[in-house]
Structures are given as structure tokens and as C-alpha cells.
């Protein structure tokens, strides 16, 4: 029972990390319908269809087929979520690096003074292990 609960919770965390909600699941029929439209109209297979709507051919496809804009908005996984803001923060931090190098001045001068004491508290009997005779 514990294994089942841990597997289900791991699956739940996986699904939530992919940001898949009920909206996307409900729009899967739109995805399949639009994919079959592309197959009959343009002769596209599934990989070309995914590339045209989610991949590198997306900008070109949206530019050439403005009449399908309403259908494209109904496709799943076309939402902007807050998970992308973390990526932008890293990009902004990387862009804010200084462009000119600054020289670090190192002063090798010693600025402390320490004398080792002749007395060591570890030599007294209180810090020694017990002696059994």
C-alpha cells in the first residue's frame, strides 16, 4: 500500500511539474481534430503537425495560415504559465554581468599578530583520559 501511494504521489508530482491541467486534457480532442485536418488538407504526419504548432515551423505556419488562428488558440499546451518566469530571471542575471574586467588589488601584507603560548590547557590532567591502575 505504501508503494502504491508513493508511486501515485510521484506520478502526481510529474504531471504537475509538466503543468498539464484539465484544460489541456479537455482540448486533446481539438488537437486530434486539427491534426486530422492537417493530414487531409496538407498531407502532414503527426511529427510535422507538432513541429508546425509547437516547434521550429510554428512562426512560418502562423504567418502563412492566418485563417486558422482561431483553431490554433484552441489547441492544448498553448498557454503562458508562471514557470517560464524563473528562466527569464536567470537570463536577466546572466545579461547583467559587467563587460569590463576590474583588477583586484591584493595586499600581501600580514595584518595579524599571533604568538603561541607556552602553556597548553591540554597538558593538565583534567583533559586526559582516566587512568586505571
C-alpha positions as CSV (number, residue, x, y, z in Angstrom):
1,X,0.0,0.0,0.0
2,X,2.9,2.4,0.8
3,X,4.5,1.6,-2.6
4,X,1.2,2.4,-4.4
5,X,0.9,5.7,-2.5
6,X,4.4,6.7,-3.3
7,X,4.1,5.8,-7.0
8,X,0.8,7.7,-7.2
9,X,2.3,10.8,-5.5
10,X,5.4,10.6,-7.8
11,X,3.1,10.5,-10.8
12,X,1.1,13.4,-9.4
13,X,4.3,15.5,-9.0
14,X,5.4,14.6,-12.5
15,X,2.1,15.7,-14.0
16,X,2.0,18.9,-12.0
17,X,5.6,19.7,-13.0
18,X,4.7,19.3,-16.7
19,X,1.9,21.8,-16.0
20,X,-0.8,19.6,-17.5
21,X,-4.2,20.6,-16.3
22,X,-7.8,19.6,-17.0
23,X,-7.9,22.3,-19.7
24,X,-5.2,20.6,-21.7
25,X,-6.8,17.2,-21.3
26,X,-10.2,18.6,-22.4
27,X,-8.5,20.2,-25.5
28,X,-7.0,16.9,-26.7
29,X,-10.0,16.3,-29.0
30,X,-9.2,19.7,-30.6
31,X,-5.6,18.6,-31.1
32,X,-6.6,15.3,-32.8
33,X,-9.2,17.0,-34.9
34,X,-6.8,19.7,-36.1
35,X,-4.1,17.0,-36.7
36,X,-6.6,15.1,-38.9
37,X,-7.4,18.4,-40.7
38,X,-3.7,18.9,-41.4
39,X,-3.4,15.3,-42.7
40,X,-6.2,15.7,-45.2
41,X,-5.5,19.3,-46.2
42,X,-1.7,19.4,-46.3
43,X,-0.7,15.7,-46.0
44,X,1.3,16.3,-42.8
45,X,2.1,13.4,-40.5
46,X,1.9,13.8,-36.7
47,X,5.6,14.9,-36.3
48,X,5.3,17.6,-38.9
49,X,2.0,18.8,-37.3
50,X,3.7,19.0,-33.9
51,X,6.6,20.9,-35.4
52,X,4.2,23.3,-37.2
53,X,2.3,24.1,-34.0
54,X,4.8,23.7,-31.2
55,X,8.3,23.5,-32.8
56,X,10.6,25.3,-35.2
57,X,8.0,25.7,-38.0
58,X,5.5,27.4,-35.8
59,X,6.3,31.0,-36.8
60,X,6.2,30.2,-40.5
61,X,3.0,28.3,-40.2
62,X,1.2,31.0,-38.2
63,X,2.4,33.6,-40.8
64,X,1.1,31.6,-43.8
65,X,-2.2,30.4,-42.3
66,X,-3.8,33.3,-40.5
67,X,-7.3,31.9,-41.2
68,X,-6.5,29.0,-38.8
69,X,-5.7,31.4,-35.9
70,X,-8.9,30.6,-34.0
71,X,-8.2,26.9,-34.3
72,X,-4.6,27.3,-33.2
73,X,-5.8,29.2,-30.0
74,X,-7.9,26.2,-29.1
75,X,-5.0,23.7,-29.2
76,X,-3.7,22.4,-25.8
77,X,-0.4,23.5,-24.3
78,X,-0.7,27.0,-25.9
79,X,-0.7,28.8,-22.5
80,X,1.8,31.1,-20.9
81,X,2.5,30.0,-17.4
82,X,4.4,31.4,-14.5
83,X,7.0,28.6,-14.7
84,X,8.7,30.5,-17.6
85,X,9.5,33.5,-15.3
86,X,12.2,31.6,-13.5
87,X,14.0,31.0,-16.8
88,X,13.8,34.7,-17.6
89,X,15.2,35.6,-14.2
90,X,18.3,33.5,-15.0
91,X,18.7,35.1,-18.4
92,X,18.4,38.6,-16.9
93,X,21.0,37.8,-14.2
94,X,23.4,36.5,-16.9
95,X,22.9,39.6,-19.0
96,X,23.8,41.9,-16.1
97,X,27.4,40.7,-15.9
98,X,29.9,43.5,-16.1
99,X,31.5,43.8,-19.5
100,X,34.8,45.3,-18.4
101,X,37.2,43.5,-16.1
102,X,38.1,45.0,-12.8
103,X,41.5,44.4,-11.4
104,X,41.7,43.0,-7.9
105,X,44.4,44.6,-5.8
106,X,46.0,42.1,-3.5
107,X,47.8,43.3,-0.4
108,X,50.1,40.5,0.8
109,X,50.9,42.5,4.0
110,X,50.1,40.4,7.1
111,X,47.6,42.2,9.3
112,X,47.5,39.9,12.3
113,X,49.9,39.0,15.1
114,X,49.8,35.7,17.0
115,X,52.2,34.2,19.5
116,X,51.8,30.6,20.5
117,X,51.5,30.3,24.2
118,X,53.9,28.1,26.1
119,X,51.1,26.9,28.3
120,X,48.7,24.3,26.8
121,X,45.4,23.6,28.7
122,X,45.5,20.1,27.2
123,X,48.5,19.2,29.3
124,X,46.6,19.5,32.5
125,X,45.2,16.3,34.0
126,X,41.6,17.3,33.7
127,X,41.6,16.9,29.9
128,X,43.4,13.5,29.9
129,X,41.7,10.1,29.8
130,X,41.1,8.3,33.0
131,X,44.0,6.2,34.3
132,X,43.3,2.7,35.7
133,X,46.0,1.0,37.7
